[in-house]
């Protein structure tokens, strides 16, 4: 049992090293962010990913207010976002010092014939003193006018499309996004990232940024790195608890249970993963007992290769019947946790002892 405790200690040391590495990257990024940003004359952010567009608008406005103060930022949205008002804002003379910012949110409702005064004013504006940002939340027949695209390009501006990706295309999208962060994300790792994080592009993009901070430019990211980095501390501990149950390690299982309870995790929230892992262990044990090669069984496991090797080793160290008893103990815990005579923590300890016997 002391070997297990050493393994847990080693995992904690590795976790501390990862945290330190992440902190170093974050500090480096913070130093970069202290450099005053440079702005182009014009930006056009368009597409049907409205959440991402709103996020980019909020970020750009915050940067603009940091550079010019709130008085240096003019916002035109809703009924105020008309070609006439925006053109007048771009042409206005001002005695203000420094760069001025104009935000036009809602240009998807403009017609192509309405763009001419805006294009003329943009062409005549001083790119060193004025920045205009156009935002278009496209949907159905509401699209950004082609002439506005042309005007922004002519002004040397930046055009970015924020488009919702179909769920089945998310892994491919993630691989492409990773390249923009100088990461080499393999296809299986991208699939695992979607499985763990979900289908919201904004959250997936944040997870990629965290991976870039943690592993640095040029890093190759596989399933092991995603499994290790893209889950909360509590989630990792629950999975470790489930694996300890499969291994029949009562001491580690109870230690993790009590630690999770101290963090405020409910027993009912852990049961699903514990039962799921044990169900998988029973299926693997029965497949091996029926004569299937371990290599063939391993290919059916939806987990990183090294984790699959450890899982197979743990399953092979126990007989199928003991794993069935363990699964039954966790199933009983689900019933008892809904109103048993003892508290849910005590019921959980009893179930773990029965499952690891």
Order of alpha helices (4+ residues) and beta strands (2+ residues): alpha-beta-alpha-beta-alpha-beta-alpha-beta-alpha-beta-alpha-beta-alpha-alpha-beta-alpha-alpha-alpha-alpha-alpha-alpha-alpha-alpha
